[in-house]
Amino acid sequence: MAVVSISLKDKLLEDVDNLRDEIGYSGRSEVVRAGLRLLFEEHNQKSVLSGRVDALLLLIHDENSFEDISRIRHRYQRIIKTQLHSHLENDKCLEVMLLNGDARDIKKITDEYQANKRIHNIKLVII
């Protein structure tokens, strides 16, 4: 098995340790492997989408990343049917977008948000 070194912010490492303890993983590596498996599963589900798709896109981000969020949202306004913005605690925001459009566009908007380092959490739910 290959050994890979990664850098994590203190808060993320604390979350990894908490998850390890709560679920009972044998170590940090098991937590990371489980997370990667979920990421690959989501990617594989997204990759088989085709045709016209209805979906919800959920994002959690810092308040100060609103411009990044808005810039991407404007590029895909043709597939965003409804969008809700809510303020959460700790200067975080929640975006909920109802999407309807070609699967390629649904994949592209999701990938762009996922690649943005200012997004804390993202979830695509196919309806």
Secondary structure, 3 states (H helix, E strand, C coil): CCCCCCCCCHHHHHHHHHHHHHHHCCCHHHHHHHHHHHHHHHHHHHHCCCCEEEEEEEEEEEHHHHHHHHHHHHHCCCCEEEEEEEECCCCEEEEEEEEEEEHHHHHHHHHHHHHCCCEEEEEEEEC
